[in-house]
Amino acid sequence: MEVATSNSARRVLTVFFVVLVLFLYLPIAILAVLSFNDGDVTFPLQGFTTEWYSRSLSNPSLLAALRRSAIVATASSAIAVTLGTLVAFALVRRRFVGKSVASALFFSPLVVPYLVFGISLLVLLTAFDRFLADSTGYVIGLGLHAVVIGHVVVSLPYTALTIIPLLERLSISLEEAAQDLGAGPWHRFRRVTLPLLTPALFSSFLIAFTLSFDEYAIASFLAGTQATWPVFLFGQLRVPSQLPQLVAVSSVIFFASLLLVLTAEITRRMSARRYGEAFASRGLA
Amino acid sequence: MATLEGAGSPVAVRARRGGGRSTLGLLSGPLVWVVLFFVIPVGFIAAYSVGAVSLFPTDSGVLSLQDWGHFLGGGSIYLGLFWKSIRISLTVSLVVVLLAYPVGYYLALCVRRRKYVLLLLIIAPFLTSFLLRVLAWKVILGEQGVLNSFLSWSHVRSPDDPITWLLYGQFAVMLVLAYVWVPFVALPIFVSLENLDRSVLEAAGDLGASRWRTFVRVTLPLSLPGVLAAFLFVFIPTIGEFVTPLLVGGPSGYMFGNAINNLFTGALDWQTGSVLALFMLTVVAGLMALFGRFLQVRSVATG
């Protein structure tokens, strides 16, 4: 007997699942369809056009915002992956006093509302600028660097959490074997550990990248005059004539980030499975 | 800790006590970053909220709990706004858990093949454009929006009589927030049900319990930690929400987060804003202290 569900309950749950998937994807699909509408973002459809897409490509402030977001996302995820790797190594491979405190500290940004974190950083950076202006007459100001700083903090838990499971599966025997064969610590890391970790690093980079590229709350406080894409998008939503273009670009970004996320997830799962098989068959387990 | 079944023994990860200095070396970069840009800023607004530092000429500059007393004593509109936001967030969290639980149950206990693909199908929207997903509803619910223009086009309603209550109100805020967070909490619920020992369910069946009774007396209680985790994972970010109310909330959808945002970007009363922000953080920290042990941070990133 199937203990969890009867056949009829299973059918009900299947229907519920399908309805929920429709509920999740239909609004986005509607938006994507309307981005090709030759008119306002409303029904009934007026005809097919790619005008909004071509117009957005010749909108300099829109392109500038996209470029800023690309810069911020690349920089913050590169830093977050580096720091996340260090955190993962310390938490998986080392025993030390205060480990639970350290891990609570690194993962706490997961449960702090972005609004509170964003304004905290805004207040601190403003205070620091005051201090700098008083003592040196020079200010740093807000901008993309401030957004990068904030995005690294909130991406770090995600990158560390993506790398940790793989590192746990990665037998230390391989590194010990390299050591026995005379490899120094750096050589060992560079030639043995790093190549094995690459899939996890790749997928954590993609996750951090999509998180940063899409992040509005923190960026809205820290970007200053250098609006990133979500900040620009939010500011332009009040201008009805801009809406079709924004919807067009957003749809492209949605499908691009969907692709990135799927790639990240598939890479992670495939590599985890491959390690499992490799270790079992070679008797390293 | 993840283990692999291979050659009869799990992979032993031999954690080393490899010298305190090198561990500190590993952690120094991340520690400096998180302390400098996370711990200190939060500590700083705490100090700012009691007037220990002052940034603007309008700041009190005197160490006092006056702003706190004013706020907590109900002397401002903000405490009432806070309770309203709590109500909205609780409703949203409840709705989201009720929607996500059947999905987690279905994927964990009914689907045998491709369950991770289906799970990814549910989760994927969460990791993509948040603003676009809010925007979609703005376009759908508006007076000249997709829904109303569809209704008038299909002659269900006259074009002069659109449904106006859809957008700009608490309904829209709650609908959109639920929409945004369902994908995220399907994961912790799925994980808790997936880790359930099936033999316990079989035992309940063997002892004569019906499926419904098995669910109510065995499955549901055992999955409650996951449900609670899911609840917190929605409640915490939605209580700090200000973007969704700005886009679809209108005046009646205004939340506590909007007040904080406004104090920092519009009204420029940073000191009061710090009081409110720190209060929100204290509430979240209190929740974490009470229920934090049910939160498996891992379920955020690993299926």
Interface residues (C-beta under 8 A of the other chain):
Chain A: M1 V3 A4 T5 S6 A9 R10 L13 T14 F16 F17 L20 V21 F23 L24 Y25 P27 I28 I30 L31 L34 D40 V41 T42 F43 P44 I79 T82 L83 G84 L86 V87 F89 A90 V92 R93 R94 R95 F96 V97 A102 L105 F106 F107 S108 P109 L110 V111 V112 P113 Y114 L115 V116 F117 I119 S120 L121 L122 V123 L124 T126 A127 R130 I149 G150 V152 V153 L156 P157 Y158 L161 T162 I164 P165 E168 R169 S171 I172 I207 T210 L211 D214 Y216 A217 S220 F221 P230 L233 F234 L237 L243 L246 V247 S250 S251 I253 F254 S257 L258 V261 L262 E265 R269 G276 F279 A280 S281 G283 L284 A285
Chain B: M1 A2 L4 E5 G6 A7 S9 P10 V11 V13 R14 A15 R16 R17 G18 G20 T23 L26 L27 G29 P30 L31 W33 V34 F37 F38 V39 I40 P41 V42 F44 I45 Y48 V53 L55 L99 P102 V103 Y105 Y106 L107 L109 C110 Y116 L118 L120 L121 I122 A124 P125 L127 T128 S129 F130 L131 L132 R133 L135 A136 W137 K138 V139 I140 Q144 G145 V146 S149 F150 W153 Y179 V182 P183 R198 L201 E202 A204 G205 R211 T214 T219 L232 I236 P237 I239 G240 E241 F242 V243 L247 G257 I260 N261 F264 T265 W270 G273 S274 A277 L278 M280 L281 V284 M288 L295 V297 R298 V300 A301 T302
